[in-house]
C-alpha cells in the first residue's frame, strides 16, 4: 500500500480483499491500533449496530431498581 497526500492529511487505500474481509462499506469508521510494530484495523460499530445493542437492554431492570428523576438528582 502507498501513503498519499489527501488535502492536509495522509491517506492509505485499503485493498479490496481487506475491505471485504472487514465488511467495510463507504462511510464506515475505523480505528488503527498500534501494537509494537504492527497496525491493526478495527471497524467501529455502525449507528444501527449500537442502537440494536442498546435495545437489548431495554426494560431489563426490575421496578424496584429503577431510578426516577428525583432519585438521580439526589446523587
PyMOL Python script that loads the backbone (N, CA, C, O; Angstrom):
from pymol import cmd

cmd.read_pdbstr("""\
ATOM      1  N   UNK A   1       0.836  -1.171   0.000  1.00  0.00           N
ATOM      2  CA  UNK A   1       0.000   0.000   0.000  1.00  0.00           C
ATOM      3  C   UNK A   1       0.884   1.238   0.000  1.00  0.00           C
ATOM      4  O   UNK A   1       2.018   1.223   0.478  1.00  0.00           O
ATOM      5  N   UNK A   2       0.341   2.278  -0.536  1.00  0.00           N
ATOM      6  CA  UNK A   2       1.092   3.505  -0.675  1.00  0.00           C
ATOM      7  C   UNK A   2       0.409   4.617   0.112  1.00  0.00           C
ATOM      8  O   UNK A   2      -0.814   4.753   0.073  1.00  0.00           O
ATOM      9  N   UNK A   3       1.196   5.401   0.818  1.00  0.00           N
ATOM     10  CA  UNK A   3       0.692   6.557   1.555  1.00  0.00           C
ATOM     11  C   UNK A   3       0.710   7.748   0.599  1.00  0.00           C
ATOM     12  O   UNK A   3       1.733   8.048  -0.016  1.00  0.00           O
ATOM     13  N   UNK A   4      -0.445   8.427   0.482  1.00  0.00           N
ATOM     14  CA  UNK A   4      -0.557   9.575  -0.427  1.00  0.00           C
ATOM     15  C   UNK A   4      -1.144  10.764   0.327  1.00  0.00           C
ATOM     16  O   UNK A   4      -1.802  10.599   1.354  1.00  0.00           O
ATOM     17  N   UNK A   5      -0.897  11.959  -0.195  1.00  0.00           N
ATOM     18  CA  UNK A   5      -1.441  13.181   0.404  1.00  0.00           C
ATOM     19  C   UNK A   5      -2.890  13.324  -0.031  1.00  0.00           C
ATOM     20  O   UNK A   5      -3.229  13.121  -1.197  1.00  0.00           O
ATOM     21  N   UNK A   6      -3.750  13.681   0.940  1.00  0.00           N
ATOM     22  CA  UNK A   6      -5.157  13.942   0.658  1.00  0.00           C
ATOM     23  C   UNK A   6      -5.509  15.218   1.407  1.00  0.00           C
ATOM     24  O   UNK A   6      -5.834  15.173   2.594  1.00  0.00           O
ATOM     25  N   UNK A   7      -5.446  16.344   0.727  1.00  0.00           N
ATOM     26  CA  UNK A   7      -5.620  17.643   1.382  1.00  0.00           C
ATOM     27  C   UNK A   7      -4.437  17.877   2.308  1.00  0.00           C
ATOM     28  O   UNK A   7      -3.284  17.794   1.883  1.00  0.00           O
ATOM     29  N   UNK A   8      -4.720  18.171   3.581  1.00  0.00           N
ATOM     30  CA  UNK A   8      -3.661  18.373   4.569  1.00  0.00           C
ATOM     31  C   UNK A   8      -3.305  17.081   5.299  1.00  0.00           C
ATOM     32  O   UNK A   8      -2.463  17.089   6.197  1.00  0.00           O
ATOM     33  N   UNK A   9      -3.934  15.983   4.924  1.00  0.00           N
ATOM     34  CA  UNK A   9      -3.733  14.707   5.619  1.00  0.00           C
ATOM     35  C   UNK A   9      -3.002  13.719   4.721  1.00  0.00           C
ATOM     36  O   UNK A   9      -2.726  13.996   3.554  1.00  0.00           O
ATOM     37  N   UNK A  10      -2.701  12.577   5.287  1.00  0.00           N
ATOM     38  CA  UNK A  10      -2.156  11.460   4.516  1.00  0.00           C
ATOM     39  C   UNK A  10      -3.209  10.357   4.494  1.00  0.00           C
ATOM     40  O   UNK A  10      -3.969  10.205   5.450  1.00  0.00           O
ATOM     41  N   UNK A  11      -3.256   9.595   3.418  1.00  0.00           N
ATOM     42  CA  UNK A  11      -4.270   8.556   3.267  1.00  0.00           C
ATOM     43  C   UNK A  11      -3.638   7.283   2.734  1.00  0.00           C
ATOM     44  O   UNK A  11      -2.596   7.307   2.079  1.00  0.00           O
ATOM     45  N   UNK A  12      -4.297   6.172   3.032  1.00  0.00           N
ATOM     46  CA  UNK A  12      -3.890   4.862   2.524  1.00  0.00           C
ATOM     47  C   UNK A  12      -5.136   4.215   1.925  1.00  0.00           C
ATOM     48  O   UNK A  12      -6.195   4.214   2.552  1.00  0.00           O
ATOM     49  N   UNK A  13      -5.018   3.678   0.746  1.00  0.00           N
ATOM     50  CA  UNK A  13      -6.118   2.928   0.141  1.00  0.00           C
ATOM     51  C   UNK A  13      -6.029   1.494   0.628  1.00  0.00           C
ATOM     52  O   UNK A  13      -4.966   0.875   0.595  1.00  0.00           O
ATOM     53  N   UNK A  14      -7.164   0.977   1.081  1.00  0.00           N
ATOM     54  CA  UNK A  14      -7.197  -0.404   1.552  1.00  0.00           C
ATOM     55  C   UNK A  14      -7.485  -1.334   0.380  1.00  0.00           C
ATOM     56  O   UNK A  14      -8.350  -1.040  -0.445  1.00  0.00           O
ATOM     57  N   UNK A  15      -6.774  -2.442   0.298  1.00  0.00           N
ATOM     58  CA  UNK A  15      -7.032  -3.401  -0.780  1.00  0.00           C
ATOM     59  C   UNK A  15      -8.446  -3.981  -0.649  1.00  0.00           C
ATOM     60  O   UNK A  15      -8.955  -4.169   0.456  1.00  0.00           O
ATOM     61  N   UNK A  16      -9.059  -4.257  -1.788  1.00  0.00           N
ATOM     62  CA  UNK A  16     -10.433  -4.746  -1.803  1.00  0.00           C
ATOM     63  C   UNK A  16     -10.581  -6.038  -0.982  1.00  0.00           C
ATOM     64  O   UNK A  16     -11.625  -6.262  -0.369  1.00  0.00           O
ATOM     65  N   UNK A  17      -9.565  -6.870  -0.967  1.00  0.00           N
ATOM     66  CA  UNK A  17      -9.630  -8.113  -0.195  1.00  0.00           C
ATOM     67  C   UNK A  17      -9.800  -7.802   1.302  1.00  0.00           C
ATOM     68  O   UNK A  17     -10.617  -8.428   1.978  1.00  0.00           O
ATOM     69  N   UNK A  18      -9.038  -6.851   1.807  1.00  0.00           N
ATOM     70  CA  UNK A  18      -9.144  -6.464   3.207  1.00  0.00           C
ATOM     71  C   UNK A  18     -10.495  -5.815   3.490  1.00  0.00           C
ATOM     72  O   UNK A  18     -11.107  -6.074   4.527  1.00  0.00           O
ATOM     73  N   UNK A  19     -10.958  -4.979   2.574  1.00  0.00           N
ATOM     74  CA  UNK A  19     -12.260  -4.326   2.729  1.00  0.00           C
ATOM     75  C   UNK A  19     -13.361  -5.371   2.852  1.00  0.00           C
ATOM     76  O   UNK A  19     -14.247  -5.249   3.697  1.00  0.00           O
ATOM     77  N   UNK A  20     -13.305  -6.382   2.022  1.00  0.00           N
ATOM     78  CA  UNK A  20     -14.313  -7.459   2.068  1.00  0.00           C
ATOM     79  C   UNK A  20     -14.202  -8.262   3.356  1.00  0.00           C
ATOM     80  O   UNK A  20     -15.216  -8.589   3.972  1.00  0.00           O
ATOM     81  N   UNK A  21     -12.976  -8.584   3.770  1.00  0.00           N
ATOM     82  CA  UNK A  21     -12.778  -9.360   4.999  1.00  0.00           C
ATOM     83  C   UNK A  21     -13.318  -8.622   6.221  1.00  0.00           C
ATOM     84  O   UNK A  21     -13.879  -9.237   7.128  1.00  0.00           O
ATOM     85  N   UNK A  22     -13.145  -7.301   6.240  1.00  0.00           N
ATOM     86  CA  UNK A  22     -13.625  -6.498   7.371  1.00  0.00           C
ATOM     87  C   UNK A  22     -15.092  -6.113   7.227  1.00  0.00           C
ATOM     88  O   UNK A  22     -15.697  -5.601   8.169  1.00  0.00           O
ATOM     89  N   UNK A  23     -15.661  -6.358   6.058  1.00  0.00           N
ATOM     90  CA  UNK A  23     -17.056  -5.992   5.826  1.00  0.00           C
ATOM     91  C   UNK A  23     -17.266  -4.492   5.796  1.00  0.00           C
ATOM     92  O   UNK A  23     -18.308  -3.999   6.227  1.00  0.00           O
ATOM     93  N   UNK A  24     -16.282  -3.763   5.290  1.00  0.00           N
ATOM     94  CA  UNK A  24     -16.358  -2.303   5.271  1.00  0.00           C
ATOM     95  C   UNK A  24     -17.218  -1.814   4.108  1.00  0.00           C
ATOM     96  O   UNK A  24     -17.229  -2.401   3.026  1.00  0.00           O
ATOM     97  N   UNK A  25     -17.936  -0.723   4.366  1.00  0.00           N
ATOM     98  CA  UNK A  25     -18.670  -0.038   3.315  1.00  0.00           C
ATOM     99  C   UNK A  25     -18.348   1.449   3.431  1.00  0.00           C
ATOM    100  O   UNK A  25     -17.851   1.905   4.460  1.00  0.00           O
ATOM    101  N   UNK A  26     -18.633   2.195   2.375  1.00  0.00           N
ATOM    102  CA  UNK A  26     -18.362   3.622   2.380  1.00  0.00           C
ATOM    103  C   UNK A  26     -19.069   4.285   3.561  1.00  0.00           C
ATOM    104  O   UNK A  26     -20.250   4.043   3.807  1.00  0.00           O
ATOM    105  N   UNK A  27     -18.338   5.117   4.278  1.00  0.00           N
ATOM    106  CA  UNK A  27     -18.897   5.812   5.434  1.00  0.00           C
ATOM    107  C   UNK A  27     -18.565   5.157   6.762  1.00  0.00           C
ATOM    108  O   UNK A  27     -18.730   5.778   7.812  1.00  0.00           O
ATOM    109  N   UNK A  28     -18.094   3.897   6.736  1.00  0.00           N
ATOM    110  CA  UNK A  28     -17.695   3.232   7.983  1.00  0.00           C
ATOM    111  C   UNK A  28     -16.537   3.980   8.620  1.00  0.00           C
ATOM    112  O   UNK A  28     -15.741   4.627   7.940  1.00  0.00           O
ATOM    113  N   UNK A  29     -16.463   3.877   9.925  1.00  0.00           N
ATOM    114  CA  UNK A  29     -15.344   4.467  10.666  1.00  0.00           C
ATOM    115  C   UNK A  29     -14.478   3.326  11.176  1.00  0.00           C
ATOM    116  O   UNK A  29     -14.982   2.288  11.604  1.00  0.00           O
ATOM    117  N   UNK A  30     -13.165   3.535  11.125  1.00  0.00           N
ATOM    118  CA  UNK A  30     -12.230   2.516  11.594  1.00  0.00           C
ATOM    119  C   UNK A  30     -11.246   3.148  12.562  1.00  0.00           C
ATOM    120  O   UNK A  30     -11.037   4.361  12.560  1.00  0.00           O
ATOM    121  N   UNK A  31     -10.651   2.310  13.383  1.00  0.00           N
ATOM    122  CA  UNK A  31      -9.533   2.694  14.243  1.00  0.00           C
ATOM    123  C   UNK A  31      -8.320   1.911  13.788  1.00  0.00           C
ATOM    124  O   UNK A  31      -8.423   0.740  13.421  1.00  0.00           O
ATOM    125  N   UNK A  32      -7.182   2.557  13.813  1.00  0.00           N
ATOM    126  CA  UNK A  32      -5.915   1.866  13.602  1.00  0.00           C
ATOM    127  C   UNK A  32      -5.270   1.746  14.972  1.00  0.00           C
ATOM    128  O   UNK A  32      -5.058   2.746  15.657  1.00  0.00           O
ATOM    129  N   UNK A  33      -4.965   0.538  15.363  1.00  0.00           N
ATOM    130  CA  UNK A  33      -4.420   0.272  16.683  1.00  0.00           C
ATOM    131  C   UNK A  33      -2.986  -0.216  16.517  1.00  0.00           C
ATOM    132  O   UNK A  33      -2.722  -1.211  15.842  1.00  0.00           O
ATOM    133  N   UNK A  34      -2.079   0.501  17.144  1.00  0.00           N
ATOM    134  CA  UNK A  34      -0.664   0.152  17.035  1.00  0.00           C
ATOM    135  C   UNK A  34      -0.286  -0.771  18.185  1.00  0.00           C
ATOM    136  O   UNK A  34      -0.469  -0.431  19.354  1.00  0.00           O
ATOM    137  N   UNK A  35       0.234  -1.920  17.848  1.00  0.00           N
ATOM    138  CA  UNK A  35       0.742  -2.884  18.823  1.00  0.00           C
ATOM    139  C   UNK A  35       2.170  -3.219  18.425  1.00  0.00           C
ATOM    140  O   UNK A  35       2.410  -3.989  17.494  1.00  0.00           O
ATOM    141  N   UNK A  36       3.098  -2.636  19.135  1.00  0.00           N
ATOM    142  CA  UNK A  36       4.517  -2.758  18.825  1.00  0.00           C
ATOM    143  C   UNK A  36       4.766  -2.240  17.412  1.00  0.00           C
ATOM    144  O   UNK A  36       4.577  -1.048  17.174  1.00  0.00           O
ATOM    145  N   UNK A  37       5.175  -3.069  16.479  1.00  0.00           N
ATOM    146  CA  UNK A  37       5.431  -2.627  15.110  1.00  0.00           C
ATOM    147  C   UNK A  37       4.319  -3.043  14.146  1.00  0.00           C
ATOM    148  O   UNK A  37       4.522  -3.060  12.932  1.00  0.00           O
ATOM    149  N   UNK A  38       3.149  -3.375  14.685  1.00  0.00           N
ATOM    150  CA  UNK A  38       2.044  -3.868  13.858  1.00  0.00           C
ATOM    151  C   UNK A  38       0.844  -2.930  14.003  1.00  0.00           C
ATOM    152  O   UNK A  38       0.543  -2.471  15.104  1.00  0.00           O
ATOM    153  N   UNK A  39       0.165  -2.648  12.900  1.00  0.00           N
ATOM    154  CA  UNK A  39      -1.083  -1.880  12.931  1.00  0.00           C
ATOM    155  C   UNK A  39      -2.250  -2.827  12.720  1.00  0.00           C
ATOM    156  O   UNK A  39      -2.247  -3.647  11.802  1.00  0.00           O
ATOM    157  N   UNK A  40      -3.246  -2.701  13.582  1.00  0.00           N
ATOM    158  CA  UNK A  40      -4.479  -3.478  13.424  1.00  0.00           C
ATOM    159  C   UNK A  40      -5.576  -2.527  12.984  1.00  0.00           C
ATOM    160  O   UNK A  40      -5.647  -1.390  13.451  1.00  0.00           O
ATOM    161  N   UNK A  41      -6.434  -2.996  12.082  1.00  0.00           N
ATOM    162  CA  UNK A  41      -7.576  -2.215  11.630  1.00  0.00           C
ATOM    163  C   UNK A  41      -8.807  -2.765  12.339  1.00  0.00           C
ATOM    164  O   UNK A  41      -9.082  -3.964  12.301  1.00  0.00           O
ATOM    165  N   UNK A  42      -9.543  -1.863  12.988  1.00  0.00           N
ATOM    166  CA  UNK A  42     -10.736  -2.265  13.727  1.00  0.00           C
ATOM    167  C   UNK A  42     -11.902  -1.400  13.257  1.00  0.00           C
ATOM    168  O   UNK A  42     -11.841  -0.173  13.341  1.00  0.00           O
ATOM    169  N   UNK A  43     -12.961  -2.036  12.763  1.00  0.00           N
ATOM    170  CA  UNK A  43     -14.144  -1.292  12.340  1.00  0.00           C
ATOM    171  C   UNK A  43     -14.966  -0.920  13.564  1.00  0.00           C
ATOM    172  O   UNK A  43     -15.281  -1.770  14.397  1.00  0.00           O
ATOM    173  N   UNK A  44     -15.312   0.365  13.663  1.00  0.00           N
ATOM    174  CA  UNK A  44     -16.154   0.826  14.765  1.00  0.00           C
ATOM    175  C   UNK A  44     -17.599   0.452  14.475  1.00  0.00           C
ATOM    176  O   UNK A  44     -17.993   0.370  13.311  1.00  0.00           O
ATOM    177  N   UNK A  45     -18.386   0.227  15.505  1.00  0.00           N
ATOM    178  CA  UNK A  45     -19.781  -0.162  15.278  1.00  0.00           C
ATOM    179  C   UNK A  45     -20.540   0.917  14.510  1.00  0.00           C
ATOM    180  O   UNK A  45     -20.339   2.115  14.712  1.00  0.00           O
ATOM    181  N   UNK A  46     -21.411   0.456  13.632  1.00  0.00           N
ATOM    182  CA  UNK A  46     -22.274   1.375  12.886  1.00  0.00           C
ATOM    183  C   UNK A  46     -23.409   1.822  13.802  1.00  0.00           C
ATOM    184  O   UNK A  46     -23.709   1.170  14.802  1.00  0.00           O
ATOM    185  N   UNK A  47     -24.032   2.935  13.448  1.00  0.00           N
ATOM    186  CA  UNK A  47     -25.088   3.511  14.287  1.00  0.00           C
ATOM    187  C   UNK A  47     -26.177   2.492  14.577  1.00  0.00           C
ATOM    188  O   UNK A  47     -26.598   2.354  15.726  1.00  0.00           O
ATOM    189  N   UNK A  48     -26.637   1.781  13.566  1.00  0.00           N
ATOM    190  CA  UNK A  48     -27.721   0.823  13.784  1.00  0.00           C
ATOM    191  C   UNK A  48     -27.267  -0.329  14.679  1.00  0.00           C
ATOM    192  O   UNK A  48     -28.080  -0.885  15.416  1.00  0.00           O
ATOM    193  N   UNK A  49     -25.995  -0.696  14.629  1.00  0.00           N
ATOM    194  CA  UNK A  49     -25.489  -1.758  15.498  1.00  0.00           C
ATOM    195  C   UNK A  49     -25.485  -1.301  16.957  1.00  0.00           C
ATOM    196  O   UNK A  49     -25.824  -2.074  17.852  1.00  0.00           O
ATOM    197  N   UNK A  50     -25.104  -0.053  17.194  1.00  0.00           N
ATOM    198  CA  UNK A  50     -25.115   0.484  18.554  1.00  0.00           C
ATOM    199  C   UNK A  50     -26.545   0.540  19.073  1.00  0.00           C
ATOM    200  O   UNK A  50     -26.813   0.139  20.205  1.00  0.00           O
ATOM    201  N   UNK A  51     -27.465   1.036  18.247  1.00  0.00           N
ATOM    202  CA  UNK A  51     -28.868   1.123  18.668  1.00  0.00           C
ATOM    203  C   UNK A  51     -29.460  -0.254  18.931  1.00  0.00           C
ATOM    204  O   UNK A  51     -30.207  -0.433  19.893  1.00  0.00           O
ATOM    205  N   UNK A  52     -29.134  -1.232  18.085  1.00  0.00           N
ATOM    206  CA  UNK A  52     -29.627  -2.595  18.304  1.00  0.00           C
ATOM    207  C   UNK A  52     -29.126  -3.160  19.619  1.00  0.00           C
ATOM    208  O   UNK A  52     -29.876  -3.817  20.341  1.00  0.00           O
ATOM    209  N   UNK A  53     -27.856  -2.908  19.938  1.00  0.00           N
ATOM    210  CA  UNK A  53     -27.317  -3.439  21.196  1.00  0.00           C
ATOM    211  C   UNK A  53     -27.953  -2.743  22.392  1.00  0.00           C
ATOM    212  O   UNK A  53     -28.153  -3.373  23.431  1.00  0.00           O
ATOM    213  N   UNK A  54     -28.275  -1.454  22.269  1.00  0.00           N
ATOM    214  CA  UNK A  54     -28.943  -0.741  23.357  1.00  0.00           C
ATOM    215  C   UNK A  54     -30.372  -1.239  23.558  1.00  0.00           C
ATOM    216  O   UNK A  54     -30.859  -1.293  24.687  1.00  0.00           O
ATOM    217  N   UNK A  55     -31.042  -1.600  22.471  1.00  0.00           N
ATOM    218  CA  UNK A  55     -32.420  -2.107  22.581  1.00  0.00           C
ATOM    219  C   UNK A  55     -32.475  -3.415  23.363  1.00  0.00           C
ATOM    220  O   UNK A  55     -33.498  -3.715  23.979  1.00  0.00           O
ATOM    221  N   UNK A  56     -31.407  -4.193  23.352  1.00  0.00           N
ATOM    222  CA  UNK A  56     -31.377  -5.451  24.094  1.00  0.00           C
ATOM    223  C   UNK A  56     -31.485  -5.227  25.594  1.00  0.00           C
ATOM    224  O   UNK A  56     -31.949  -6.104  26.323  1.00  0.00           O
ATOM    225  N   UNK A  57     -31.055  -4.048  26.061  1.00  0.00           N
ATOM    226  CA  UNK A  57     -31.069  -3.762  27.483  1.00  0.00           C
ATOM    227  C   UNK A  57     -32.349  -3.064  27.930  1.00  0.00           C
ATOM    228  O   UNK A  57     -32.516  -2.775  29.114  1.00  0.00           O
ATOM    229  N   UNK A  58     -33.231  -2.800  27.012  1.00  0.00           N
ATOM    230  CA  UNK A  58     -34.472  -2.113  27.326  1.00  0.00           C
ATOM    231  C   UNK A  58     -35.311  -2.926  28.307  1.00  0.00           C
ATOM    232  O   UNK A  58     -35.485  -4.133  28.141  1.00  0.00           O
ATOM    233  N   UNK A  59     -35.825  -2.252  29.327  1.00  0.00           N
ATOM    234  CA  UNK A  59     -36.765  -2.841  30.289  1.00  0.00           C
ATOM    235  C   UNK A  59     -36.193  -4.035  31.032  1.00  0.00           C
ATOM    236  O   UNK A  59     -36.942  -4.942  31.395  1.00  0.00           O
ATOM    237  N   UNK A  60     -34.918  -4.063  31.263  1.00  0.00           N
ATOM    238  CA  UNK A  60     -34.316  -5.192  31.958  1.00  0.00           C
ATOM    239  C   UNK A  60     -34.306  -5.011  33.474  1.00  0.00           C
ATOM    240  O   UNK A  60     -34.213  -5.999  34.202  1.00  0.00           O
ATOM    241  N   UNK A  61     -34.399  -3.775  33.969  1.00  0.00           N
ATOM    242  CA  UNK A  61     -34.351  -3.546  35.411  1.00  0.00           C
ATOM    243  C   UNK A  61     -35.701  -3.829  36.044  1.00  0.00           C
ATOM    244  O   UNK A  61     -36.733  -3.416  35.515  1.00  0.00           O
ATOM    245  N   UNK A  62     -35.706  -4.531  37.176  1.00  0.00           N
ATOM    246  CA  UNK A  62     -36.960  -4.690  37.909  1.00  0.00           C
ATOM    247  C   UNK A  62     -37.436  -3.327  38.405  1.00  0.00           C
ATOM    248  O   UNK A  62     -36.632  -2.416  38.602  1.00  0.00           O
ATOM    249  N   UNK A  63     -38.725  -3.196  38.602  1.00  0.00           N
ATOM    250  CA  UNK A  63     -39.303  -1.918  39.020  1.00  0.00           C
ATOM    251  C   UNK A  63     -38.670  -1.402  40.304  1.00  0.00           C
ATOM    252  O   UNK A  63     -38.547  -0.190  40.482  1.00  0.00           O
ATOM    253  N   UNK A  64     -38.271  -2.285  41.193  1.00  0.00           N
ATOM    254  CA  UNK A  64     -37.688  -1.866  42.469  1.00  0.00           C
ATOM    255  C   UNK A  64     -36.304  -1.239  42.302  1.00  0.00           C
ATOM    256  O   UNK A  64     -35.830  -0.559  43.212  1.00  0.00           O
ATOM    257  N   UNK A  65     -35.653  -1.450  41.171  1.00  0.00           N
ATOM    258  CA  UNK A  65     -34.306  -0.926  40.953  1.00  0.00           C
ATOM    259  C   UNK A  65     -34.264   0.257  39.995  1.00  0.00           C
ATOM    260  O   UNK A  65     -33.187   0.790  39.729  1.00  0.00           O
ATOM    261  N   UNK A  66     -35.395   0.672  39.481  1.00  0.00           N
ATOM    262  CA  UNK A  66     -35.414   1.787  38.542  1.00  0.00           C
ATOM    263  C   UNK A  66     -35.229   3.104  39.270  1.00  0.00           C
ATOM    264  O   UNK A  66     -35.705   3.286  40.391  1.00  0.00           O
ATOM    265  N   UNK A  67     -34.534   4.013  38.618  1.00  0.00           N
ATOM    266  CA  UNK A  67     -34.319   5.333  39.164  1.00  0.00           C
ATOM    267  C   UNK A  67     -35.218   6.340  38.473  1.00  0.00           C
ATOM    268  O   UNK A  67     -35.341   6.355  37.248  1.00  0.00           O
ATOM    269  N   UNK A  68     -35.835   7.169  39.275  1.00  0.00           N
ATOM    270  CA  UNK A  68     -36.625   8.263  38.712  1.00  0.00           C
ATOM    271  C   UNK A  68     -35.769   9.508  38.662  1.00  0.00           C
ATOM    272  O   UNK A  68     -34.624   9.501  39.116  1.00  0.00           O
ATOM    273  N   UNK A  69     -36.313  10.567  38.118  1.00  0.00           N
ATOM    274  CA  UNK A  69     -35.576  11.817  38.006  1.00  0.00           C
ATOM    275  C   UNK A  69     -35.177  12.340  39.388  1.00  0.00           C
ATOM    276  O   UNK A  69     -34.061  12.826  39.568  1.00  0.00           O
ATOM    277  N   UNK A  70     -36.090  12.241  40.367  1.00  0.00           N
ATOM    278  CA  UNK A  70     -35.789  12.723  41.713  1.00  0.00           C
ATOM    279  C   UNK A  70     -34.658  11.916  42.342  1.00  0.00           C
ATOM    280  O   UNK A  70     -33.793  12.478  43.014  1.00  0.00           O
ATOM    281  N   UNK A  71     -34.660  10.610  42.128  1.00  0.00           N
ATOM    282  CA  UNK A  71     -33.596   9.760  42.665  1.00  0.00           C
ATOM    283  C   UNK A  71     -32.241  10.144  42.047  1.00  0.00           C
ATOM    284  O   UNK A  71     -31.229  10.186  42.746  1.00  0.00           O
ATOM    285  N   UNK A  72     -32.229  10.414  40.780  1.00  0.00           N
ATOM    286  CA  UNK A  72     -30.987  10.768  40.096  1.00  0.00           C
ATOM    287  C   UNK A  72     -30.442  12.107  40.598  1.00  0.00           C
ATOM    288  O   UNK A  72     -29.229  12.284  40.711  1.00  0.00           O
ATOM    289  N   UNK A  73     -31.331  13.038  40.894  1.00  0.00           N
ATOM    290  CA  UNK A  73     -30.903  14.351  41.375  1.00  0.00           C
ATOM    291  C   UNK A  73     -30.294  14.287  42.785  1.00  0.00           C
ATOM    292  O   UNK A  73     -29.466  15.129  43.135  1.00  0.00           O
ATOM    293  N   UNK A  74     -30.685  13.322  43.575  1.00  0.00           N
ATOM    294  CA  UNK A  74     -30.157  13.174  44.935  1.00  0.00           C
ATOM    295  C   UNK A  74     -28.718  12.708  44.953  1.00  0.00           C
ATOM    296  O   UNK A  74     -28.021  12.889  45.951  1.00  0.00           O
ATOM    297  N   UNK A  75     -28.265  12.114  43.873  1.00  0.00           N
ATOM    298  CA  UNK A  75     -26.912  11.543  43.828  1.00  0.00           C
ATOM    299  C   UNK A  75     -25.881  12.588  43.826  1.00  0.00           C
ATOM    300  O   UNK A  75     -24.690  12.280  43.791  1.00  0.00           O
TER     301      UNK A  75
END
""", "prot")
cmd.dss("prot")
cmd.show_as("cartoon", "prot")
cmd.util.cbc("prot")
cmd.orient("prot")
